[in-house]
């Protein structure tokens, strides 16, 4: 079915190595997102861990606005990290879409 099993093993080992390299590359990336005109900044690693949050002093008196801006900034940062992971994975697969259909 797959032809030579040795070739399949080499292919899988190569893919595993590429995945490990991709994880290392993602860990070294950082993403910074600003909300509220820069009043809140969230910095996140490529692995999706929050590294830093900066809050303008003027927001400390307005809890509701602070919460809204924090949620917005964190969600935007998470989306950036996820999009980057997807793009990296698709690059690793050479544009192949394992889920069917064409990739854009």
C-alpha positions as CSV (number, residue, x, y, z in Angstrom):
1,X,0.0,0.0,0.0
2,X,2.8,2.5,0.9
3,X,5.5,0.8,-1.0
4,X,8.8,0.5,0.9
5,X,8.1,0.8,4.6
6,X,11.7,2.0,5.1
7,X,10.9,5.0,2.9
8,X,7.8,5.7,4.9
9,X,9.7,5.5,8.2
10,X,12.3,8.0,6.8
11,X,9.5,10.3,5.7
12,X,7.8,10.2,9.1
13,X,11.2,10.8,10.9
14,X,11.8,13.8,8.6
15,X,8.4,15.2,9.4
16,X,8.9,14.8,13.1
17,X,12.3,16.6,12.9
18,X,10.6,19.4,10.9
19,X,7.9,19.7,13.5
20,X,10.4,19.9,16.3
21,X,12.3,22.7,14.4
22,X,9.0,24.5,13.9
23,X,8.2,24.3,17.6
24,X,11.6,25.8,18.4
25,X,11.1,28.6,15.9
26,X,7.7,29.3,17.3
27,X,9.0,29.5,20.8
28,X,11.5,32.2,19.8
29,X,8.9,34.4,18.2
30,X,6.9,37.1,20.1
31,X,3.8,38.9,19.1
32,X,2.7,42.3,20.4
33,X,-0.9,43.5,20.2
34,X,-2.2,47.0,21.2
35,X,-5.8,47.8,22.1
36,X,-7.5,51.1,22.9
37,X,-5.0,53.2,20.8
38,X,-2.1,51.6,22.7
39,X,-3.6,52.0,26.2
40,X,-3.2,48.2,26.6
41,X,-0.4,46.1,25.1
42,X,-0.1,42.3,25.3
43,X,3.0,40.5,24.3
44,X,2.7,36.8,23.7
45,X,5.2,34.1,22.8
46,X,4.8,32.0,19.6
47,X,3.7,29.1,21.9
48,X,0.7,31.2,23.1
49,X,2.1,32.2,26.5
50,X,1.5,35.8,27.7
51,X,4.9,37.3,28.3
52,X,4.0,40.9,29.3
53,X,1.0,43.2,29.7
54,X,1.3,47.0,29.7
55,X,-1.6,49.1,30.9
56,X,-1.8,52.9,30.7
57,X,-2.2,54.4,34.1
58,X,-5.4,56.2,33.0
59,X,-7.2,52.9,32.8
60,X,-6.6,52.0,36.4
61,X,-9.6,54.1,37.4
62,X,-11.9,52.5,34.8
63,X,-12.2,48.8,35.5
64,X,-14.8,48.1,32.8
65,X,-12.8,49.6,30.0
66,X,-9.7,47.9,31.2
67,X,-11.4,44.5,31.2
68,X,-12.8,45.1,27.7
69,X,-9.4,46.2,26.3
70,X,-7.5,43.3,28.0
71,X,-9.9,40.8,26.6
72,X,-9.7,42.3,23.1
73,X,-5.9,42.4,23.2
74,X,-5.4,38.9,24.5
75,X,-7.9,37.5,22.0
76,X,-6.1,39.3,19.1
77,X,-2.7,38.0,20.3
78,X,-4.0,34.4,20.5
79,X,-5.4,34.7,17.0
80,X,-2.0,36.0,15.7
81,X,-0.2,33.1,17.3
82,X,-2.7,30.5,15.9
83,X,-2.5,32.0,12.4
84,X,1.3,31.9,12.6
85,X,1.2,28.2,13.7
86,X,-1.2,27.4,10.8
87,X,1.0,29.2,8.3
88,X,4.1,27.5,9.7
89,X,2.5,24.1,9.5
90,X,1.3,24.6,6.0
91,X,4.8,25.8,5.0
92,X,6.2,22.6,6.5
93,X,3.7,20.5,4.5
94,X,4.7,22.3,1.3
95,X,1.3,23.7,0.6
96,X,-0.3,20.2,1.0
97,X,-3.7,20.4,2.8
98,X,-4.1,17.1,4.7
99,X,-7.7,18.0,5.4
100,X,-8.7,18.0,1.8
101,X,-9.4,20.9,-0.6
102,X,-7.0,23.4,-2.0
103,X,-4.9,25.7,0.1
104,X,-4.7,29.4,-0.6
